[in-house]
Amino acid sequence: MKHAAIALAAALMVSAWTWTASATVSDYLPVGGMLTDLDGVPLDGQYDIVFALYDEQAAATPIWSESYEALEIEDGLFTVYLGAITPLDFHALIQAPELWLGMTVGTDSEMGRIPLGSVPFAIEAYQCQFLGNLQEGDVQPMLSGANECPAGTFLRGWDEVAMAPICEVDSTGFTVPERASPPSANTTTTLVSEGDTGFNPRITIGADGLGVISYFSTTSGGVEVAHCDDLACTSATVNTIAAAGTRSDIAIGVDGLPIVTFENAGAVAVVHCEDVACAATTLTEIETATASFPAIVIGSDGLPLIGYRWTGGASGGLRTAHCQNVACTSFVTNDAVANDYVNNNLTAGLAPDGVAVFAYQRWQSGDEDMMLARCHDVACTTATAITLTDMNDPRTPVMTIGADGLPLLVFQYYWGGQVIFLHCNDKMCSSDVETTPPLGWGNTQTSQGTYSLTVGTNGLPFAILSGVNADPGRLLGLHCSNSACTTVGPTVIETSGAGGETSVTIGVDGNPLIAYRNSTTQDLMVTHCSNPICAPYFRRR
């Protein structure tokens, strides 16, 4: 039996937490994933599995491997600790220019290899255990003058025979300088200027470490995807994935490829990209009518889950489509929350216990509430609807799941003209903390959807606000001081060209990458921050 690829994106996050949780460097690399058949059905039972690490994608021989006999698989899920059977060769891993993880199940051929990010190279810190009690002056810098690595390369090691640095160009385009980087400005790029474009951008980071943005263009009349060509997204490859369509949402599937859901004149569809830039796609229609505001999340079963507003019932509700394979060419729909007057801007997240969470505005004349729907299972066949706030007319929520595992929302209090943070105190949000940042933002009734939210590498929320009234053309970054955002530090990122919808994510360099629409020129803009708080020329002292 042939088996599908494992979901390793989450696994590498697990290993990152493992290494930073202790003062002692771990001897193991934790890897977790999901094993399915080719139809995306999770497997159960015992399987013989071989894991191998390679120093390049097409290498014929691994630099390390180990075999697991009769590894227990339950509901497709497994966790192993690489190095528990065959010790990891730290020296080989440190010297490798890149690392690729391969997996072979039983008598199958090896699955497609997956590149490992920067976290596994943190094992180099293991060497520090053997340096002893160094005194000031014991270690002197070796790089100076002709021994410095030239621009565009990074220091990989030291040639003890030639007594010279080993300088190499990283094939991914990233460079690791031999000294601290000088302070630099944020980089803002007009990414797409085809006319009326950049509406409702949604940005994420692809499996290749580069940004991917879905958005609506009135020029083409459809949904487009821009795949960034570099880390700062100073240019991009643009493809139209749907000839007609508007509001979209994007995620990266367990196959490492983008998957986009969008609405089109009352219909909801999903597009699975067949390559990282979405040059080839497969489109599947989810609903043909009475559907809007779709949001997508990759479930703990490795399959996409799409939630959307469905008005085919008595008063409209939250309907979900649970995909049956990674491309979502087949799916099962469920009325997760029926007849709840679900209104605009549905937003989705995945809770730590593996179930999806949706937020939306309930709109009924005289009874407008901010709502949270927590799914009861991975397919979200049903969900519990929870009223978060009873203020009059809260609108257009944006949600993320914080590092504490709890939902955090930012939304607009329409009549008060304020942007408000709301942090749940438990997974069912039986109580919450609401905060209004003291920004002097002014009345924001016309700025719905111009804010976005993510979580930084420090575990703290980071939000983007784009002003169109009191602060026209201004783009603000808000770095929260705690998980509830009870206090925030604002940073002015741009003073012109903002005002439209925004979307923010964290790049592989740990810095925010922001997509937004220029409300004056109607262009799609991207700002790559030079540091985690987006402060121009920021440096530590």
KOLKOLTI-790126 format. One line per 8 residues: number of its first residue (from 1); their letters; for each residue y, x, z of C-alpha. Coordinates in steps of 0.1 Angstrom, whole numbers, plus 5000, padded with zeros to 4 digits. Layout:
<rs>
NUM> A> Y/X/Z  ...
</rs>
This chain:
<rs>
1> MKHAAIAL> 5000/5000/5000  5034/5013/4991  5061/5011/5018  5098/5008/5017  5123/5035/5029  5132/5037/5066  5166/5027/5080  5179/5061/5092
9> AAALMVSA> 5216/5054/5095  5212/5039/5130  5187/5066/5139  5212/5094/5135  5236/5076/5158  5209/5076/5184  5204/5113/5181  5242/5118/5185
17> WTWTASAT> 5242/5100/5218  5212/5119/5230  5229/5153/5225  5262/5143/5241  5247/5126/5271  5235/5158/5288  5249/5192/5295  5215/5206/5284
25> VSDYLPVG> 5208/5207/5247  5178/5186/5238  5148/5202/5222  5141/5170/5202  5157/5150/5174  5152/5113/5181  5147/5093/5149  5142/5055/5147
33> GMLTDLDG> 5138/5033/5118  5121/5003/5101  5090/5003/5080  5086/4975/5055  5066/4967/5024  5083/4967/4991  5093/4930/4996  5112/4940/5027
41> VPLDGQYD> 5087/4924/5051  5084/4944/5084  5050/4959/5090  5028/4959/5122  5000/4982/5132  4992/5019/5134  5001/5043/5106  4997/5080/5099
49> IVFALYDE> 5032/5094/5092  5045/5129/5083  5081/5138/5089  5096/5169/5071  5129/5187/5070  5141/5204/5038  5170/5228/5031  5178/5210/4999
57> QAAATPIW> 5171/5176/4983  5147/5189/4957  5130/5216/4978  5093/5219/4971  5084/5232/5006  5098/5219/5039  5113/5243/5065  5096/5222/5092
65> SESYEALE> 5072/5193/5095  5050/5174/5119  5024/5147/5117  5019/5116/5138  4985/5099/5138  4982/5062/5144  5019/5057/5152  5024/5023/5166
73> IEDGLFTV> 5047/5001/5144  5058/4967/5158  5079/4943/5138  5086/4973/5115  5104/4993/5142  5095/5027/5154  5110/5056/5173  5098/5093/5173
81> YLGAITPL> 5111/5125/5188  5109/5152/5161  5099/5184/5177  5076/5168/5203  5045/5179/5184  5057/5209/5163  5086/5226/5180  5118/5226/5159
89> DFHALIQA> 5128/5259/5144  5164/5261/5156  5171/5293/5136  5160/5278/5103  5179/5246/5109  5211/5265/5118  5209/5287/5087  5200/5258/5063
97> PELWLGMT> 5230/5250/5040  5220/5213/5042  5192/5192/5058  5172/5165/5042  5147/5143/5060  5115/5132/5042  5089/5107/5054  5053/5102/5041
105> VGTDSEMG> 5032/5072/5052  4995/5075/5049  4984/5084/5014  5017/5072/4998  5040/5097/4981  5069/5109/5001  5098/5084/5003  5133/5093/4990
113> RIPLGSVP> 5148/5120/5012  5178/5112/5033  5206/5137/5040  5213/5144/5077  5250/5145/5087  5268/5169/5109  5253/5158/5142  5219/5176/5139
121> FAIEAYQC> 5237/5209/5134  5250/5206/5170  5217/5222/5180  5235/5255/5174  5250/5250/5208  5214/5257/5221  5222/5294/5215  5249/5293/5242
129> QFLGNLQE> 5223/5289/5269  5213/5326/5263  5247/5342/5263  5247/5349/5301  5278/5352/5322  5304/5364/5298  5337/5378/5311  5371/5377/5294
137> GDVQPMLS> 5372/5402/5266  5334/5404/5261  5336/5385/5229  5361/5396/5203  5370/5379/5170  5352/5395/5140  5371/5378/5112  5403/5394/5100
145> GANECPAG> 5419/5407/5068  5393/5411/5041  5366/5397/5064  5382/5362/5063  5365/5334/5043  5386/5324/5013  5401/5290/5010  5376/5263/4999
153> TFLRGWDE> 5347/5279/5017  5333/5279/5052  5318/5305/5075  5280/5299/5075  5270/5331/5094  5273/5369/5097  5255/5394/5076  5245/5420/5101
161> VAMAPICE> 5234/5444/5074  5265/5443/5053  5286/5436/5083  5305/5408/5065  5309/5371/5068  5286/5348/5048  5311/5323/5031  5298/5293/5012
169> VDSTGFTV> 5311/5262/4995  5297/5230/5009  5282/5209/4981  5295/5178/4997  5331/5189/4993  5337/5194/5030  5348/5228/5044  5346/5242/5079
177> PERASPPS> 5374/5266/5084  5369/5298/5104  5399/5289/5126  5416/5258/5139  5432/5237/5111  5470/5237/5111  5487/5204/5117  5490/5183/5086
185> ANTTTTLV> 5504/5150/5074  5485/5118/5066  5477/5114/5030  5487/5081/5013  5475/5074/4977  5481/5045/4953  5445/5041/4945  5446/5012/4920
193> SEGDTGFN> 5478/5001/4903  5465/4978/4876  5490/4951/4886  5483/4922/4910  5454/4939/4929  5442/4951/4963  5440/4916/4978  5418/4913/5009
201> PRITIGAD> 5404/4949/5009  5373/4957/5029  5364/4993/5034  5333/5011/5047  5318/5045/5045  5289/5050/5020  5257/5070/5026  5273/5098/5007
209> GLGVISYF> 5301/5101/5033  5328/5087/5010  5348/5055/5013  5339/5023/4994  5363/4994/4991  5358/4959/4978  5388/4938/4969  5402/4910/4947
217> STTSGGVE> 5422/4917/4916  5442/4889/4900  5446/4911/4870  5409/4911/4862  5404/4878/4880  5374/4891/4899  5360/4914/4926  5362/4951/4921
225> VAHCDDLA> 5347/4981/4940  5365/5014/4943  5342/5043/4953  5363/5072/4966  5359/5105/4949  5367/5126/4979  5370/5125/5017  5407/5115/5016
233> CTSATVNT> 5402/5090/4988  5429/5105/4966  5411/5091/4936  5383/5066/4930  5358/5053/4905  5365/5016/4900  5340/4990/4888  5342/4952/4884
241> IAAAGTRS> 5312/4937/4902  5320/4900/4896  5341/4887/4867  5353/4858/4889  5357/4858/4927  5381/4863/4955  5376/4871/4992  5349/4896/4998
249> DIAIGVDG> 5331/4916/5025  5311/4948/5022  5283/4967/5040  5259/4995/5033  5223/4985/5032  5193/5005/5045  5187/5018/5010  5221/5036/5013
257> LPIVTFEN> 5237/5014/4986  5267/4990/4989  5261/4952/4992  5291/4929/4987  5294/4892/4994  5323/4871/4980  5335/4836/4974  5344/4820/4941
265> AGAVAVVH> 5359/4785/4938  5338/4771/4966  5307/4792/4958  5294/4822/4978  5274/4850/4961  5261/4885/4969  5261/4916/4948  5237/4945/4954
273> CEDVACAA> 5248/4978/4939  5222/4999/4922  5242/5031/4927  5268/5044/4952  5297/5035/4928  5284/5000/4919  5283/5008/4881  5251/4988/4879
281> TTLTEIET> 5246/4956/4901  5224/4926/4908  5242/4893/4915  5226/4865/4935  5243/4831/4941  5239/4819/4977  5258/4786/4976  5271/4768/4945
289> ATASFPAI> 5297/4747/4962  5315/4738/4995  5312/4774/5008  5339/4800/5016  5350/4830/5038  5317/4850/5037  5310/4878/5062  5281/4902/5060
297> VIGSDGLP> 5262/4924/5085  5230/4944/5082  5206/4930/5108  5184/4949/5131  5155/4941/5108  5172/4961/5081  5181/4931/5060  5215/4917/5051
305> LIGYRWTG> 5227/4885/5070  5256/4866/5055  5276/4840/5074  5300/4816/5058  5320/4784/5062  5301/4755/5048  5319/4721/5044  5290/4702/5029
313> GASGGLRT> 5283/4686/5063  5302/4660/5083  5329/4683/5095  5319/4718/5083  5299/4745/5101  5287/4780/5102  5259/4785/5077  5239/4817/5074
321> AHCQNVAC> 5218/4832/5046  5191/4856/5059  5181/4879/5030  5144/4885/5024  5148/4919/5008  5175/4947/5008  5190/4934/4975  5192/4898/4988
329> TSFVTNDA> 5176/4885/4956  5159/4859/4978  5171/4844/5011  5167/4816/5036  5198/4795/5046  5202/4780/5081  5229/4758/5097  5235/4781/5126
337> VANDYVNN> 5264/4760/5140  5266/4725/5125  5297/4703/5124  5320/4726/5143  5351/4724/5121  5348/4761/5111  5380/4773/5095  5391/4805/5079
345> NLTAGLAP> 5385/4843/5082  5349/4844/5094  5341/4879/5108  5308/4894/5118  5293/4921/5140  5259/4932/5153  5253/4932/5191  5233/4959/5208
353> DGVAVFAY> 5204/4936/5214  5200/4932/5176  5215/4898/5169  5245/4890/5149  5278/4877/5163  5304/4857/5143  5340/4848/5152  5361/4821/5135
361> QRWQSGDE> 5388/4796/5141  5378/4760/5149  5404/4738/5133  5406/4701/5142  5439/4683/5145  5451/4688/5180  5421/4711/5189  5424/4746/5174
369> DMMLARCH> 5403/4772/5192  5391/4807/5187  5353/4806/5186  5324/4831/5190  5290/4822/5177  5261/4843/5191  5229/4841/5171  5196/4833/5188
377> DVACTTAT> 5174/4855/5166  5177/4881/5139  5177/4855/5111  5204/4835/5129  5186/4802/5124  5207/4788/5153  5236/4801/5173  5255/4793/5205
385> AITLTDMN> 5292/4784/5198  5315/4796/5226  5352/4787/5230  5372/4819/5237  5407/4806/5241  5423/4772/5241  5458/4784/5230  5473/4762/5203
393> DPRTPVMT> 5464/4775/5168  5449/4810/5171  5442/4822/5136  5424/4847/5113  5403/4867/5138  5390/4902/5131  5361/4914/5153  5343/4946/5161
401> IGADGLPL> 5316/4954/5186  5330/4980/5210  5313/5011/5224  5305/4990/5255  5284/4967/5233  5308/4938/5238  5329/4918/5212  5365/4927/5207
409> LVFQYYWG> 5388/4906/5186  5423/4908/5173  5439/4876/5160  5473/4859/5155  5488/4833/5179  5505/4814/5151  5531/4794/5171  5539/4823/5195
417> GQVIFLHC> 5542/4847/5167  5521/4874/5184  5491/4895/5176  5466/4893/5205  5436/4913/5216  5406/4895/5232  5378/4915/5249  5346/4897/5261
425> NDKMCSSD> 5334/4907/5296  5298/4900/5288  5276/4893/5258  5281/4855/5260  5318/4860/5265  5318/4837/5296  5351/4854/5305  5375/4875/5286
433> VETTPPLG> 5406/4896/5288  5435/4887/5265  5463/4912/5258  5495/4910/5238  5506/4945/5228  5544/4950/5237  5554/4960/5202  5585/4939/5195
441> WGNTQTSQ> 5566/4929/5164  5586/4897/5160  5573/4864/5145  5542/4871/5124  5535/4836/5111  5533/4848/5076  5513/4880/5083  5479/4865/5087
449> GTYSLTVG> 5451/4889/5078  5474/4919/5079  5455/4935/5108  5422/4952/5111  5400/4968/5138  5374/4995/5143  5361/5019/5170  5371/5056/5170
457> TNGLPFAI> 5348/5085/5176  5361/5086/5212  5345/5051/5217  5380/5035/5219  5392/5007/5196  5417/5015/5169  5437/4988/5151  5460/4986/5121
465> LSGVNADP> 5489/4962/5118  5509/4957/5087  5544/4941/5090  5561/4917/5066  5588/4901/5087  5604/4919/5116  5591/4953/5102  5588/4949/5065
473> GRLLGLHC> 5567/4976/5048  5556/4991/5080  5521/5002/5088  5512/5007/5125  5482/5023/5141  5473/5011/5176  5450/5034/5196  5437/5016/5227
481> SNSACTTV> 5434/5033/5260  5403/5014/5271  5376/4991/5256  5396/4960/5263  5429/4973/5247  5449/4963/5278  5473/4991/5268  5478/5006/5234
489> GPTVIETS> 5497/5035/5219  5514/5027/5186  5518/5052/5158  5540/5046/5128  5518/5055/5098  5538/5043/5069  5574/5030/5067  5573/5016/5032
497> GAGGETSV> 5548/5001/5009  5528/4982/5035  5529/4945/5043  5496/4933/5028  5461/4928/5041  5445/4959/5057  5410/4972/5065  5402/5003/5085
505> TIGVDGNP> 5371/5024/5091  5364/5059/5105  5355/5087/5080  5329/5113/5085  5356/5137/5096  5363/5114/5126  5397/5102/5113  5407/5067/5102
513> LIAYRNST> 5406/5058/5066  5428/5027/5058  5428/5005/5028  5457/4980/5024  5477/4961/4998  5513/4971/4990  5531/4937/4992  5559/4949/4970
521> TQDLMVTH> 5541/4966/4941  5508/4947/4946  5488/4979/4944  5457/4990/4964  5467/5018/4988  5447/5042/5009  5459/5063/5038  5436/5091/5052
529> CSNPICAP> 5448/5101/5086  5449/5138/5095  5438/5132/5131  5422/5104/5151  5455/5087/5161  5471/5090/5127  5501/5109/5141  5516/5131/5113
537> YFRRR> 5515/5168/5121  5497/5161/5154  5482/5190/5172  5470/5197/5207  5485/5223/5230
</rs>
